[in-house]
């Protein structure tokens, strides 16, 4: 049995699984930089990432959902949010009638330690 070693675009889930198995093979012994094997490892990674982006995109989390999750996790209430950014704004934001402003994001990040990129 001959194994085809040419790299080509991944078009099916079977192609993806085959490439992933080979890529994972390198985890235990990452190839020496500058070698053909290292180039193959890097190219496999690019092909796998591209396939995943095209076939299994990860949607960015909704800022209000992220804020609500943070509030639940940290034991914060709508009143806590209102104290931080103002009562009318907190209500409007949680009701999705208004977006978080950059000032709101900064305050929430500073006070509650929430990364800004989650809220934007």
C-alpha positions as CSV (number, residue, x, y, z in Angstrom):
1,X,0.0,0.0,0.0
2,X,1.4,3.4,-1.0
3,X,0.6,6.5,1.1
4,X,0.1,9.7,-0.8
5,X,2.3,12.3,0.9
6,X,1.2,15.3,-1.3
7,X,-0.5,18.1,0.6
8,X,-3.7,19.3,-1.0
9,X,-6.8,21.3,0.1
10,X,-9.1,19.5,2.6
11,X,-12.5,19.1,1.0
12,X,-14.3,16.5,3.1
13,X,-14.5,15.5,6.8
14,X,-12.5,12.4,5.9
15,X,-9.7,14.6,4.4
16,X,-9.8,16.6,7.6
17,X,-9.6,13.6,9.9
18,X,-6.7,12.1,8.0
19,X,-4.8,15.4,8.1
20,X,-5.6,15.9,11.8
21,X,-4.3,12.4,12.7
22,X,-1.0,13.2,10.9
23,X,-0.8,16.6,12.6
24,X,-1.4,15.1,16.0
25,X,1.3,12.6,15.4
26,X,3.8,15.5,15.6
27,X,2.6,16.5,19.0
28,X,4.8,14.0,20.8
29,X,7.9,14.9,18.8
30,X,7.6,18.3,17.1
31,X,9.9,18.4,14.1
32,X,13.2,20.4,14.0
33,X,12.6,23.9,12.6
34,X,13.8,24.4,9.0
35,X,13.3,20.8,8.0
36,X,10.9,19.4,5.4
37,X,9.0,17.7,8.2
38,X,8.6,21.0,10.1
39,X,7.3,22.6,6.9
40,X,4.8,19.8,6.5
41,X,3.7,20.2,10.1
42,X,3.1,23.9,9.6
43,X,1.3,23.5,6.4
44,X,-1.0,20.8,7.9
45,X,-1.8,23.3,10.7
46,X,-2.7,25.9,8.1
47,X,-4.9,23.5,6.1
48,X,-6.7,22.3,9.3
49,X,-7.3,25.8,10.5
50,X,-8.7,26.9,7.2
51,X,-11.0,23.9,7.0
52,X,-12.3,24.5,10.5
53,X,-12.9,28.2,9.8
54,X,-14.9,27.4,6.7
55,X,-16.9,24.4,8.0
56,X,-17.1,25.0,11.7
57,X,-17.1,28.8,12.3
58,X,-17.2,30.0,15.8
59,X,-19.6,32.9,16.1
60,X,-18.5,35.7,18.4
61,X,-20.4,35.7,21.7
62,X,-23.1,38.3,22.0
63,X,-21.9,41.0,24.4
64,X,-25.2,41.0,26.3
65,X,-25.1,37.3,26.7
66,X,-21.5,37.6,27.9
67,X,-22.4,40.3,30.3
68,X,-25.3,38.3,31.7
69,X,-23.0,35.3,32.1
70,X,-20.4,37.4,33.9
71,X,-23.1,38.8,36.2
72,X,-24.4,35.4,37.1
73,X,-20.9,34.0,37.6
74,X,-19.8,36.9,39.8
75,X,-23.1,37.1,41.7
76,X,-23.9,40.6,40.3
77,X,-27.4,41.9,39.8
78,X,-28.9,44.4,37.5
79,X,-28.7,46.8,40.4
80,X,-25.0,46.3,40.6
81,X,-24.7,47.0,36.9
82,X,-26.9,50.1,37.3
83,X,-24.6,51.3,40.1
84,X,-21.7,51.0,37.7
85,X,-23.1,52.5,34.5
86,X,-26.4,54.1,35.5
87,X,-29.8,52.7,36.0
88,X,-31.5,53.6,32.7
89,X,-28.5,52.4,30.7
90,X,-28.2,49.1,32.5
91,X,-31.9,48.3,31.9
92,X,-31.7,49.4,28.2
93,X,-28.5,47.3,27.6
94,X,-29.9,44.2,29.2
95,X,-33.1,44.6,27.3
96,X,-31.0,44.9,24.1
97,X,-32.4,48.4,23.4
98,X,-29.0,50.0,23.6
99,X,-25.4,48.8,23.0
100,X,-22.6,49.0,25.5
101,X,-20.6,52.1,25.0
102,X,-16.8,52.2,25.1
103,X,-17.1,54.0,28.5
104,X,-19.4,51.2,29.8
105,X,-16.9,48.6,28.6
106,X,-14.1,50.4,30.4
107,X,-16.0,50.6,33.6
108,X,-17.0,47.0,33.6
109,X,-13.5,45.9,32.7
110,X,-12.0,48.0,35.5
111,X,-14.5,47.1,38.2
112,X,-15.4,43.5,37.4
113,X,-12.3,42.3,35.5
114,X,-14.1,41.4,32.3
115,X,-11.9,41.5,29.2
116,X,-13.0,44.3,26.9
117,X,-13.0,42.1,23.8
118,X,-15.8,40.0,25.3
119,X,-18.0,43.0,25.7
120,X,-17.4,44.6,22.3
